[in-house]
Amino acid sequence: MATLLTPLRGRASAPTAGERRLAERLGDKLEDDYLVWFDVPVGPLRTHPDFVVLHPRRGILVLETKDWALDTVVRADRELWDIAPGGHHKRVVNPLEQARHGAHAVVDALRRDPALVHHDGRYAGQLTFPWGYGVVFTRITRRQLEDSGMTETIDPDSVICADEMTDSVDPEDFQQRLWGFFRHRFNGALTVPQLDRVRWILFPEVRVRPAQGALFAGSAAHEPELPEQSALDVELPDVMAVMDLQQEQLARSLGAGHRVIHGVAGSGKTMILGYRAEYLARTSGPGAPPILVLCFNEPLAVSLAAGIRARGIVERVHVRHFHRWCHQQLTAYGQPIPADGDGFFDRLVDALAHAVERGHVPTGQYQAVLVDEGHDFRPEWLRLIVRMVDPETNSLLVLYDDAQNIYARARAKSFSFKSVGIQAQGRTTILRINYRNTTQILRLAQRVAAGILDPSECDEDGIPVLAPMSCGREGEEPLVVRAADLPAEAAIVADWLATAAESGRPWADLAVVCPDPTTLNACAYALRKRHLPYAVRRKTGDFRPGQPRVTLLSMRVSKGLEFPVVAVPGVGRLPGPDQEEVDAARLLYVAATRATERLLVTVSGDGPLGGRLGV
């Protein structure tokens, strides 16, 4: 079965019955290695062919679909056709010419990439793979086409007719019709990097930045409109990173209702949340309720909010960490705020829950609620959040990875999403591939997390534990260094970061992720002693992403963030006081998987996690 991909945005008009039928046939009659985009804007000029079909050993094909009956066509020639759908006369371009124009727009966009063209010989400047185009008449049979004389105005070998796309048609015969649209044969096959480059060029909305998990990672669907020539002149990068096909399918298909995405660390959950938030913001009508994005960690909320501002949708999308949102809700509706002190945050949540129950704070305030790192949320928090969704939209998205549940919030074995009001049966997706980390970094993180990443199955409403699978991206082996004591660890970290900066790494790419305040202070002192720029995230408001300095923060608040170069000191101090080894292992797993390219781990002392690292 082919992979069928649909628009991220809603269509201006509903697909015709014939278009839907052809989409079904392409999905059913083509093999697994076919990719089919249905009604998706294409390339820098955002042309709009009905279907684009891509096969690594066949090439790329553009299809124009016409859901016309025979009597719809009044007159036809090689250039223009007169049609009368529903009795309304109009003149249109010959359908095959429409398909040709769409194909040339695709080819012109792809020819700009040196990796996709011949560089010498008779085919210099031409694509390295075949391309073609054709027309599908979903209500005109082959006999009708021939008897009507329309074959004088349109190449019959470039047409599929209604009786050639029935449910009973043999898949091989159907594919043979498509292959006949290609003017040339192809003896090789497109490589995976070439396929990714084709997708990057033709479908800007699936682009990601090198920092894969970044919110709205490189989405070009809503970048400022460029003049046609300017759009074609945009420089192409050497590396073209795109969503994988599961991510693309998921981002394009997310619809109304409650949905849960279980995804391993670095699987692109936050990226998909970003596309969903942007889609809802740009397609909602005037006066629609706002969209709420919630997470637990304040630094992650800061990072998400920066992405929202960059896309110019801050008025429509509100990003909050959970307790700040609770405080703002109580303040906005004139409810008393609990006194500071022990248990403040618990009492803050209780106060909001009671105010909602009494009707002093309204429910259904948001067009949609999107929850990142949902494993950090207690069941009673999720129950409260569900009530904030407008019942007319009923739009709720929860992202989840129980392997990263580092707050020791034990859940009853009977916990289910249904028990907190999340009705996601049949709308749960699992993402198993880690794209953030190199194979080497992920291997170390998995070694640390031995025992907590044992995969567990459950019903579709339960909470599985997922073992991450590497995307295969190679890199440097992480450095694991034994030191005499914590000051020595801090000095090693400072020297390593200084070397990284000297080699050209921006300071903003560098981070130190620490298990406790003592380690944090020791590393800050070592950086200050080396006169290296740094910023310590100690409290709410301290985190400033993108600043030209090394970021120092705790393991707990690092969750959801990523940096190309990460040092993790103080591992020999884990587990800490009153901390179980399994919880310490979760923390270290989270910390190690913040690194996208390079990782340093330092150990002093005799904590058991050092043994897991072989030092």
JOUR-V862176 format. One record per residue. RES is the residue in one letter. SS is DSSP state (H for helix, E for strand, L for the rest). PSI is psi as a letter, one per 30 degrees, with the letter a starting at -180 (NA if undefined). Layout:
# JOUR-V862176
res-><RES/RES>
ss-><SS/SS>
psi-><PSI/PSI>
This chain:
# JOUR-V862176
res-><M/A/T/L/L/T/P/L/R/G/R/A/S/A/P/T/A/G/E/R/R/L/A/E/R/L/G/D/K/L/E/D/D/Y/L/V/W/F/D/V/P/V/G/P/L/R/T/H/P/D/F/V/V/L/H/P/R/R/G/I/L/V/L/E/T/K/D/W/A/L/D/T/V/V/R/A/D/R/E/L/W/D/I/A/P/G/G/H/H/K/R/V/V/N/P/L/E/Q/A/R/H/G/A/H/A/V/V/D/A/L/R/R/D/P/A/L/V/H/H/D/G/R/Y/A/G/Q/L/T/F/P/W/G/Y/G/V/V/F/T/R/I/T/R/R/Q/L/E/D/S/G/M/T/E/T/I/D/P/D/S/V/I/C/A/D/E/M/T/D/S/V/D/P/E/D/F/Q/Q/R/L/W/G/F/F/R/H/R/F/N/G/A/L/T/V/P/Q/L/D/R/V/R/W/I/L/F/P/E/V/R/V/R/P/A/Q/G/A/L/F/A/G/S/A/A/H/E/P/E/L/P/E/Q/S/A/L/D/V/E/L/P/D/V/M/A/V/M/D/L/Q/Q/E/Q/L/A/R/S/L/G/A/G/H/R/V/I/H/G/V/A/G/S/G/K/T/M/I/L/G/Y/R/A/E/Y/L/A/R/T/S/G/P/G/A/P/P/I/L/V/L/C/F/N/E/P/L/A/V/S/L/A/A/G/I/R/A/R/G/I/V/E/R/V/H/V/R/H/F/H/R/W/C/H/Q/Q/L/T/A/Y/G/Q/P/I/P/A/D/G/D/G/F/F/D/R/L/V/D/A/L/A/H/A/V/E/R/G/H/V/P/T/G/Q/Y/Q/A/V/L/V/D/E/G/H/D/F/R/P/E/W/L/R/L/I/V/R/M/V/D/P/E/T/N/S/L/L/V/L/Y/D/D/A/Q/N/I/Y/A/R/A/R/A/K/S/F/S/F/K/S/V/G/I/Q/A/Q/G/R/T/T/I/L/R/I/N/Y/R/N/T/T/Q/I/L/R/L/A/Q/R/V/A/A/G/I/L/D/P/S/E/C/D/E/D/G/I/P/V/L/A/P/M/S/C/G/R/E/G/E/E/P/L/V/V/R/A/A/D/L/P/A/E/A/A/I/V/A/D/W/L/A/T/A/A/E/S/G/R/P/W/A/D/L/A/V/V/C/P/D/P/T/T/L/N/A/C/A/Y/A/L/R/K/R/H/L/P/Y/A/V/R/R/K/T/G/D/F/R/P/G/Q/P/R/V/T/L/L/S/M/R/V/S/K/G/L/E/F/P/V/V/A/V/P/G/V/G/R/L/P/G/P/D/Q/E/E/V/D/A/A/R/L/L/Y/V/A/A/T/R/A/T/E/R/L/L/V/T/V/S/G/D/G/P/L/G/G/R/L/G/V>
ss-><L/L/E/E/E/E/L/L/L/L/L/L/L/L/L/L/H/H/H/H/H/H/H/H/H/H/H/H/H/L/L/L/L/E/E/E/E/E/L/L/L/E/L/L/L/L/E/L/L/L/E/E/E/E/E/L/L/L/E/E/E/E/E/E/E/E/L/L/L/H/H/H/E/E/E/E/L/L/L/E/E/E/E/E/E/L/L/E/E/E/E/E/E/L/H/H/H/H/H/H/H/H/H/H/H/H/H/H/H/H/H/L/L/H/H/H/E/E/L/L/L/L/L/E/L/L/E/L/L/L/E/E/E/E/E/E/E/L/L/L/L/H/H/H/H/H/H/L/L/H/H/H/L/L/L/H/H/H/E/E/L/H/H/H/L/L/L/L/L/L/H/H/H/H/H/H/H/H/H/L/L/E/L/L/L/L/L/L/L/L/L/H/H/H/H/H/H/H/H/H/H/H/L/H/H/H/E/L/L/L/L/L/L/L/L/L/L/L/L/L/L/L/L/L/L/L/L/H/H/H/H/H/H/L/L/L/L/L/L/L/L/E/L/L/H/H/H/H/H/H/H/H/H/L/L/L/L/E/E/E/E/E/E/L/L/L/L/L/H/H/H/H/H/H/H/H/H/H/H/H/H/H/H/L/L/L/L/L/L/L/E/E/E/E/E/L/L/H/H/H/H/H/H/H/H/H/H/H/H/H/L/L/L/L/L/L/E/E/E/E/E/H/H/H/H/H/H/H/H/H/H/H/L/L/L/L/L/L/L/L/L/L/L/H/H/H/H/H/H/H/H/H/H/H/H/H/H/L/L/L/L/L/L/L/L/E/L/E/E/E/E/L/L/H/H/H/L/L/H/H/H/H/H/H/H/H/L/L/E/L/L/L/L/L/E/E/E/E/E/E/L/H/H/H/L/L/L/L/L/L/L/L/L/L/L/L/L/H/H/H/L/L/L/L/L/L/L/E/E/E/E/L/E/E/L/L/L/L/H/H/H/H/H/H/H/H/H/H/L/L/L/L/L/L/L/E/L/L/L/L/L/L/L/L/E/L/L/L/E/E/L/L/L/L/L/L/L/L/E/E/E/E/L/L/L/H/H/H/H/H/H/H/H/H/H/H/H/H/H/H/H/H/L/L/L/L/H/H/H/E/E/E/E/E/L/L/H/H/H/H/H/H/H/H/H/H/H/H/H/L/L/L/L/E/E/E/L/L/L/L/L/L/L/L/L/L/L/L/L/E/E/E/E/E/L/H/H/H/L/L/L/L/E/E/E/E/E/E/L/L/H/H/H/L/L/L/L/L/L/L/H/H/H/H/H/H/H/H/H/H/H/H/L/L/E/E/E/E/E/E/E/E/E/L/L/L/L/H/H/H/H/H/L/L/L>
psi-><k/l/j/k/k/l/k/e/l/k/l/e/l/k/k/l/e/e/e/e/e/e/e/e/e/e/e/e/f/l/l/f/g/k/k/j/k/j/h/k/k/k/l/f/f/h/l/i/l/e/k/k/k/k/k/f/f/e/a/k/k/k/k/k/k/j/h/k/l/e/f/e/j/e/k/k/a/f/e/k/k/k/l/i/k/g/g/j/k/l/k/l/k/k/e/e/e/e/e/e/e/e/e/e/e/e/e/e/e/e/f/f/j/f/f/g/l/k/f/l/a/f/g/k/f/l/k/f/l/l/l/l/l/l/k/j/j/f/g/k/l/e/e/e/e/e/f/f/g/f/f/f/f/k/j/f/f/g/k/k/l/e/f/g/h/l/e/f/k/k/e/e/e/e/e/e/e/e/f/f/f/k/f/l/l/j/f/b/k/k/l/e/e/e/e/e/e/e/e/e/e/f/i/f/f/g/k/l/l/e/i/e/g/k/k/h/j/g/k/g/f/g/l/k/k/k/l/e/e/e/e/f/f/k/k/k/l/e/k/j/k/l/k/l/e/e/e/e/e/e/e/f/f/k/a/l/a/k/k/k/j/k/k/l/k/g/f/g/e/e/e/e/e/e/e/e/e/e/e/e/e/f/f/k/l/k/g/k/l/l/k/k/k/k/l/e/k/e/e/e/e/e/e/e/e/e/e/e/e/f/g/g/g/f/f/f/j/k/k/k/l/e/e/e/e/e/e/e/e/e/e/e/g/h/k/k/k/l/k/l/a/k/g/e/e/e/f/e/e/e/e/e/e/e/e/e/e/f/g/f/k/l/l/h/f/k/e/l/k/k/j/k/h/f/f/f/k/l/e/f/e/e/e/e/e/e/f/f/k/k/f/e/e/h/j/k/k/k/k/k/j/f/f/g/j/g/g/h/i/k/k/k/f/g/k/l/e/e/f/g/g/j/i/g/k/f/h/k/k/k/j/f/k/k/f/e/l/l/e/e/e/e/e/e/e/e/e/e/g/k/f/f/g/j/k/k/l/l/l/f/g/a/j/l/k/k/k/k/k/k/f/g/k/l/a/k/k/k/k/j/k/k/l/e/a/e/e/e/e/e/e/e/e/e/e/e/e/e/e/e/e/f/g/g/k/k/e/f/f/k/l/k/j/l/f/l/e/e/e/e/e/e/e/e/e/e/e/e/e/g/h/k/k/l/k/k/j/e/l/k/f/f/k/j/k/f/k/i/l/k/k/k/l/l/e/e/f/f/k/f/l/l/k/e/k/k/k/j/l/g/e/f/g/k/l/a/k/g/k/l/e/e/e/e/e/e/e/e/e/e/e/e/g/f/k/f/e/k/k/k/k/k/k/l/a/g/k/f/f/e/e/f/f/g/NA>
